[in-house]
Each structure stands twice: as structure tokens, then as C-alpha cells.
Amino acid sequence: MGVSACFAVTPNAFRKTHSIEEIGEQCLEVVSTLKTLIDQGVPLAQYAWEFRYPEDIEEPAQEESEEALQVAKTVDQDILKRLPGDVRPG
């Protein structure tokens, strides 16, 4: 939700991608203080595709999944706090 909310306030169009880094770079044009959060979120991109279509890939360990989920929640909440009030959900 947080990174996606940047879509509402950026003048540039976003191309469809799973790259948090690419989307994050565009978000930095709007909210320059997001650099650290975007950097934390970049490793999460693998979860958008690697485990979506499992073949011979083992699922991540429970601990890895929980850590990734916590990072995702933290990044999301912190990004939402920094966006202008008129584009924040709820």
C-alpha cells in the first residue's frame, strides 16, 4: 500500500514491475526522505515472483517469512506516514 500510494502524488507514470527499487526511485522524486525505507524494502521484491509460481524452489523458512513480513509492514507504515494527508488511505 505505502509504495503504491506514491502513484497518487507523482507526476510520472509508473511502468508495471515487481522491482521495488525501480518504483522506489520514482517515489524518491516525491518524498525524498524515503531512501532508507526503500532500501529496506528492495530485498522483498523476490517474494513478489519467486514463490508465486513455485517449481523446484523451496518455500522460505517460517522465520525468514516472518522477518520479511515485519519489514514489509514497517516500510509500508513509515511510507504512509510521510505522504501528504490527502493521499493516505482511511
C-alpha positions as a Markdown table, in Angstrom:
| # | Residue | x | y | z |
|---|---|---|---|---|
| 1 | Met | 0.0 | 0.0 | 0.0 |
| 2 | Gly | 2.7 | 2.5 | 1.0 |
| 3 | Val | 4.8 | 2.4 | -2.1 |
| 4 | Ser | 1.7 | 2.3 | -4.3 |
| 5 | Ala | 0.4 | 5.4 | -2.6 |
| 6 | Cys | 3.3 | 7.3 | -4.3 |
| 7 | Phe | 1.4 | 6.7 | -7.6 |
| 8 | Ala | -1.2 | 9.2 | -6.4 |
| 9 | Val | 1.3 | 12.0 | -5.9 |
| 10 | Thr | 3.9 | 11.6 | -8.6 |
| 11 | Pro | 3.6 | 13.3 | -11.9 |
| 12 | Asn | 5.4 | 10.4 | -13.7 |
| 13 | Ala | 3.7 | 7.3 | -14.9 |
| 14 | Phe | 4.9 | 4.0 | -13.3 |
| 15 | Arg | 5.5 | 1.0 | -15.5 |
| 16 | Lys | 4.3 | -2.4 | -14.4 |
| 17 | Thr | 7.1 | -4.0 | -12.5 |
| 18 | His | 7.9 | -6.1 | -9.4 |
| 19 | Ser | 11.1 | -4.0 | -8.8 |
| 20 | Ile | 10.7 | -2.2 | -5.5 |
| 21 | Glu | 13.9 | -0.4 | -6.3 |
| 22 | Glu | 12.6 | 1.0 | -9.6 |
| 23 | Ile | 9.3 | 2.1 | -8.1 |
| 24 | Gly | 11.2 | 3.4 | -5.1 |
| 25 | Glu | 13.4 | 5.6 | -7.2 |
| 26 | Gln | 10.3 | 7.2 | -8.7 |
| 27 | Cys | 8.8 | 7.7 | -5.2 |
| 28 | Leu | 12.0 | 9.4 | -4.1 |
| 29 | Glu | 11.2 | 12.2 | -6.6 |
| 30 | Val | 8.1 | 12.9 | -4.5 |
| 31 | Val | 9.2 | 12.1 | -0.9 |
| 32 | Ser | 13.0 | 12.3 | -0.8 |
| 33 | Thr | 13.2 | 11.0 | 2.8 |
| 34 | Leu | 12.1 | 7.5 | 1.8 |
| 35 | Lys | 15.6 | 6.3 | 0.7 |
| 36 | Thr | 16.3 | 4.2 | 3.8 |
| 37 | Leu | 12.9 | 2.7 | 3.7 |
| 38 | Ile | 13.1 | 1.9 | 0.0 |
| 39 | Asp | 16.5 | 0.3 | 0.6 |
| 40 | Gln | 15.0 | -1.9 | 3.3 |
| 41 | Gly | 12.2 | -2.9 | 1.0 |
| 42 | Val | 14.2 | -3.8 | -2.1 |
| 43 | Pro | 15.0 | -7.4 | -0.9 |
| 44 | Leu | 11.3 | -8.1 | -0.5 |
| 45 | Ala | 10.8 | -7.9 | -4.3 |
| 46 | Gln | 11.8 | -11.6 | -4.6 |
| 47 | Tyr | 8.6 | -12.6 | -2.7 |
| 48 | Ala | 6.5 | -11.0 | -5.5 |
| 49 | Trp | 7.7 | -13.5 | -8.0 |
| 50 | Glu | 10.0 | -16.2 | -6.7 |
| 51 | Phe | 7.4 | -18.0 | -4.6 |
| 52 | Arg | 4.4 | -17.0 | -6.7 |
| 53 | Tyr | 5.0 | -19.8 | -9.2 |
| 54 | Pro | 6.8 | -22.4 | -7.2 |
| 55 | Glu | 8.5 | -25.2 | -9.1 |
| 56 | Asp | 11.7 | -26.6 | -7.6 |
| 57 | Ile | 12.1 | -23.7 | -5.2 |
| 58 | Glu | 11.7 | -24.4 | -1.5 |
| 59 | Glu | 9.4 | -22.2 | 0.4 |
| 60 | Pro | 11.1 | -19.7 | 2.7 |
| 61 | Ala | 11.6 | -20.8 | 6.3 |
| 62 | Gln | 9.0 | -19.6 | 8.8 |
| 63 | Glu | 11.5 | -17.3 | 10.4 |
| 64 | Glu | 12.5 | -15.7 | 7.1 |
| 65 | Ser | 8.9 | -15.2 | 6.2 |
| 66 | Glu | 8.0 | -13.6 | 9.5 |
| 67 | Glu | 11.1 | -11.3 | 9.2 |
| 68 | Ala | 10.1 | -10.3 | 5.6 |
| 69 | Leu | 6.5 | -9.6 | 6.7 |
| 70 | Gln | 7.7 | -7.4 | 9.5 |
| 71 | Val | 10.0 | -5.4 | 7.2 |
| 72 | Ala | 7.1 | -5.0 | 4.7 |
| 73 | Lys | 4.7 | -3.8 | 7.4 |
| 74 | Thr | 7.3 | -1.3 | 8.8 |
| 75 | Val | 8.2 | 0.0 | 5.4 |
| 76 | Asp | 4.5 | 0.4 | 4.4 |
| 77 | Gln | 3.5 | 2.2 | 7.7 |
| 78 | Asp | 6.5 | 4.5 | 7.6 |
| 79 | Ile | 5.9 | 5.5 | 3.9 |
| 80 | Leu | 2.2 | 6.2 | 4.6 |
| 81 | Lys | 3.1 | 8.5 | 7.5 |
| 82 | Arg | 5.3 | 10.6 | 5.2 |
| 83 | Leu | 2.8 | 11.0 | 2.4 |
| 84 | Pro | 0.5 | 14.0 | 2.2 |
| 85 | Gly | -2.7 | 13.5 | 4.1 |
| 86 | Asp | -4.9 | 13.8 | 1.1 |
| 87 | Val | -3.5 | 10.6 | -0.4 |
| 88 | Arg | -3.3 | 8.5 | 2.7 |
| 89 | Pro | -5.9 | 5.7 | 2.9 |
| 90 | Gly | -8.6 | 5.7 | 5.5 |
